[in-house]
Amino acid sequence: MFMKLLHFSEVGGGVDRYIKLYLKYSDKEHFKNIVVGSDQLNRQTYEQEYNIKFYHIDIYRSLSPIKLLRTIKQFRKILYLERPDIVYLHSTFAGVVGRLASMGLSCKVVYNPHGWSFKMDVSRIKQFVYKNIEKFLSYLTDKYILISKSEYEAAQSLKIPLKKLTLVYNGVEIDEDFNENQINVLLPINKYVIGMIGRISEQKNPFFFVEFAKKLSEIYSNLYFVIVGDGELRGRTEELIEEYGLRSSFFITGWVDNPEDYLAQFNQAVLFSKWEGFGLAVAEYMKHKKPILITNVDGMSELVIDGESGFKVPLYNLEVTVDRSRSIIENRELANELGSAAFQRVRSTFEIKEKVSELENIFMSLRGDDNVNI
């Protein structure tokens, strides 16, 4: 007898990759997966590549109670139609809509915030509001999946019952046979490439990355900077690139289906986020043995051992960030050592097959199955 598991997310990027990795390694004999998503998720990819039933849902990001209710009604209609055993909600908005829509239904509700809303760079008033909304919604939640220790500790601070909290780190796919020499060459081969993967949004701090690029370009003449991604701040980021005279040495890919082909050509991988639930992109850097430079924030800081598998720098500290980057640029042996250590760490701690198995055991236990080791 299989379990029907319905995923819901309104965002793309790292959450989209998380869902796809779960689907790829899910136990097909015991689980039937369905995905509900906004237009940020590619319906064709889910249906054709993953053979998954996909429902599109209109997302109204508005404070209007009427528009929120409209989204809740759409989702509840799908729940009535599919009658899933488990509803797995990904990220803040889906977490709100999904839990309200599930009220009174027999399905178990699992919520993964992928980064708490109240830990974002918002005002104290908003933090207070977000915390109290989550406290209320915790009564409608059977299980929380927290993707880092910092996420788990934040949940504890809300006084959510410990029996509802489970720490399951994100996982990455380790391809031992991946050959970086066989990929398509997408970036200049005669340049030292420094890149990041992520949504061009406030969270990912793209303006700081451009400031960082400007400072390094004043020191070195052979650098090339890349952002693999897109987002609402792309226009302003491109304006800053133009203002600093970096147009010829800076490339923004937009959304692509092959981010790892670009990553394979990075000489140095960075992410200067203001907050992160986990930092899946950083784990992907690690599996490609890249020397890493990240901000020392939240769950992302748990990935990297400073000075051993990468460097962690204080948020907004341009001087220290440039200094750490220079040490990687100028010392190839150090860069190789950092990359090798990063790979060993991600392989031993964040392997996707183990993480999917952990999740599916949790789902089985929620249904009350006696044999949960699948």
Residue pairs with C-beta under 8 A, 6 or more apart in sequence:
2 29
2 30
2 31
2 32
3 30
3 31
3 32
3 85
3 86
3 363
3 364
3 367
4 31
4 32
4 34
4 82
4 83
4 84
4 85
4 86
5 26
5 31
5 32
5 33
5 34
5 84
5 85
5 86
5 88
5 363
6 33
6 34
6 35
6 36
6 78
6 79
6 82
6 84
6 86
6 87
6 88
6 107
7 19
7 22
7 33
7 34
7 35
7 36
7 37
7 88
7 89
7 90
8 35
8 36
8 37
8 57
8 75
8 87
8 88
8 89
8 90
8 94
8 97
8 98
9 15
9 16
9 19
9 35
9 36
9 37
9 38
9 41
9 89
9 90
9 91
9 94
10 37
10 38
10 40
10 57
10 59
10 91
10 93
10 94
10 97
11 38
11 40
11 90
11 91
11 93
11 94
12 40
12 41
12 199
12 255
13 40
13 198
13 199
13 229
14 114
14 198
14 199
14 278
14 280
14 281
15 90
15 91
15 114
16 40
16 41
17 280
18 90
18 114
18 170
18 280
19 35
19 41
19 90
20 45
20 46
20 50
21 171
21 172
21 173
21 352
21 356
22 33
22 356
22 359
23 33
23 35
23 46
23 50
23 52
24 50
24 173
24 352
25 352
25 353
25 356
26 33
26 356
26 360
27 356
27 360
27 374
30 360
30 364
30 374
31 360
31 363
33 52
34 52
34 53
34 54
34 55
34 82
34 84
35 41
35 46
35 52
35 53
35 54
35 55
36 54
36 55
36 56
36 57
36 75
36 78
37 43
37 46
37 54
37 55
37 56
37 57
38 56
38 57
38 58
38 59
39 56
39 59
41 54
43 54
43 56
45 257
46 52
46 54
47 53
47 54
55 78
57 71
57 74
57 75
57 78
58 70
58 71
58 74
59 71
59 93
60 67
60 68
60 70
60 71
61 93
62 68
68 96
68 97
71 97
72 97
72 100
72 101
73 101
75 97
75 98
75 101
76 101
76 102
79 87
79 101
79 102
79 105
79 107
83 106
83 107
84 107
85 107
85 108
85 363
85 367
86 107
86 108
86 109
86 110
86 363
86 366
86 367
87 98
87 102
87 107
87 108
87 109
87 110
88 110
88 112
88 145
88 363
89 95
89 98
89 99
89 109
89 110
89 111
89 112
90 112
90 114
91 112
91 113
91 114
91 115
92 113
92 117
95 111
95 113
95 137
96 133
96 137
98 109
98 111
99 109
99 111
99 137
99 140
99 141
100 137
100 140
102 109
102 140
103 140
108 142
108 143
108 363
108 366
108 367
109 140
109 141
109 142
109 143
110 141
110 142
110 143
110 144
110 145
110 362
110 363
110 366
111 137
111 141
111 143
111 144
111 145
112 144
112 145
112 146
112 147
113 144
113 146
113 151
113 277
114 147
114 277
114 278
115 151
115 203
115 275
115 276
115 277
115 278
115 298
115 299
116 130
116 134
116 151
116 154
116 155
116 277
117 130
117 134
118 126
118 127
118 130
118 131
118 134
118 154
119 150
119 154
119 275
119 298
120 203
120 274
120 275
121 202
121 203
121 274
121 275
122 130
131 158
134 158
135 158
135 159
135 160
138 158
138 160
138 161
138 164
141 164
142 164
142 366
143 164
143 166
143 362
143 366
144 155
144 160
144 164
144 165
144 166
145 166
145 168
145 359
145 362
146 152
146 155
146 165
146 166
146 167
146 168
147 167
147 168
147 169
147 170
147 277
147 278
147 299
148 167
148 169
148 277
148 278
148 298
148 299
148 300
148 302
149 167
149 299
149 302
150 298
150 299
150 301
150 302
151 167
151 277
151 278
151 298
151 299
152 165
152 167
155 165
156 162
156 165
166 362
168 355
168 358
168 359
168 362
169 278
169 349
169 350
169 355
170 278
170 280
170 283
170 350
170 355
171 283
171 350
171 351
171 352
171 353
171 354
171 355
171 356
172 280
172 283
172 284
172 286
172 287
172 346
172 350
172 351
172 352
173 287
173 352
174 287
174 346
174 347
174 351
174 352
175 287
178 264
178 288
180 264
180 265
180 288
183 261
183 264
183 265
184 258
184 261
185 265
186 261
186 262
186 265
187 193
187 224
187 226
187 251
187 262
187 265
188 224
189 265
190 222
191 222
191 223
191 224
191 249
192 220
192 222
192 223
192 224
192 267
192 268
192 329
193 223
193 224
193 225
193 226
193 265
193 266
193 267
193 268
194 213
194 216
194 223
194 224
194 225
194 226
194 266
194 267
194 268
194 269
194 270
194 325
195 225
195 226
195 227
195 228
195 262
195 263
195 266
195 268
195 269
195 270
196 204
196 209
196 226
196 227
196 228
196 229
196 269
196 270
196 271
196 272
196 281
197 227
197 228
197 229
197 259
197 262
197 263
197 269
197 271
197 281
197 284
197 285
198 204
198 227
198 228
198 229
198 271
198 273
198 281
199 229
199 230
199 231
200 206
200 227
200 229
200 230
200 231
200 232
200 233
200 234
200 237
200 252
201 231
201 232
201 233
202 233
202 274
203 273
203 274
203 275
203 276
204 229
204 231
204 271
204 272
204 273
204 274
205 272
205 273
205 274
205 295
205 315
206 227
206 231
206 233
206 237
207 233
207 236
207 237
207 240
208 272
208 316
208 318
209 225
209 227
209 270
209 272
210 237
210 240
210 241
210 244
210 246
210 250
211 318
212 270
212 272
212 318
212 321
212 322
212 325
213 223
213 225
213 241
213 244
213 246
213 249
213 250
214 244
214 246
215 318
215 322
216 223
216 322
216 325
216 326
217 223
217 246
217 249
219 322
219 326
220 329
223 249
224 249
224 250
224 251
225 246
225 249
225 250
225 251
226 250
226 251
226 252
226 253
226 262
226 266
227 237
227 251
227 252
227 253
228 253
228 256
228 259
228 262
228 263
229 252
229 253
229 254
229 255
229 259
230 252
230 253
230 254
230 255
234 252
234 254
237 252
238 252
241 247
241 250
253 262
256 262
259 284
260 284
260 288
263 269
263 284
263 285
263 288
263 290
264 288
266 285
266 288
266 290
267 290
267 291
267 329
267 335
268 290
268 291
268 292
268 293
268 325
268 328
268 329
268 335
269 282
269 285
269 288
269 290
269 291
269 292
269 293
270 292
270 293
270 294
270 325
271 279
271 281
271 282
271 285
271 293
271 294
271 295
271 300
272 294
272 295
272 315
272 321
273 279
273 294
273 295
273 297
273 300
274 295
274 297
274 315
275 297
275 298
276 297
276 298
276 299
276 300
277 298
277 299
278 299
278 300
278 303
279 294
279 299
279 300
279 303
282 292
282 294
282 300
282 303
282 304
283 303
283 346
283 350
285 292
285 342
286 292
286 303
286 304
286 309
286 310
286 342
286 343
286 345
286 346
286 350
287 343
287 346
287 347
288 339
288 343
289 339
289 340
289 342
289 343
290 339
290 342
291 310
291 328
291 334
291 335
291 336
291 338
291 339
291 342
292 304
292 309
292 310
292 311
292 338
292 342
293 310
293 311
293 313
293 321
293 324
293 325
293 328
294 300
294 301
294 303
294 304
294 310
294 311
294 312
294 313
295 312
295 313
295 314
295 315
296 306
296 312
296 313
296 314
296 315
297 315
301 312
303 345
303 346
303 350
304 310
304 311
304 312
304 342
305 341
305 345
306 312
308 338
308 341
309 338
309 341
309 342
309 344
309 345
310 338
310 342
311 324
311 327
311 328
311 338
313 320
313 321
313 324
314 320
327 334
328 334
328 335
328 338
329 335
357 374
360 374
361 372
361 373
361 374
364 371
364 372
364 374
365 372
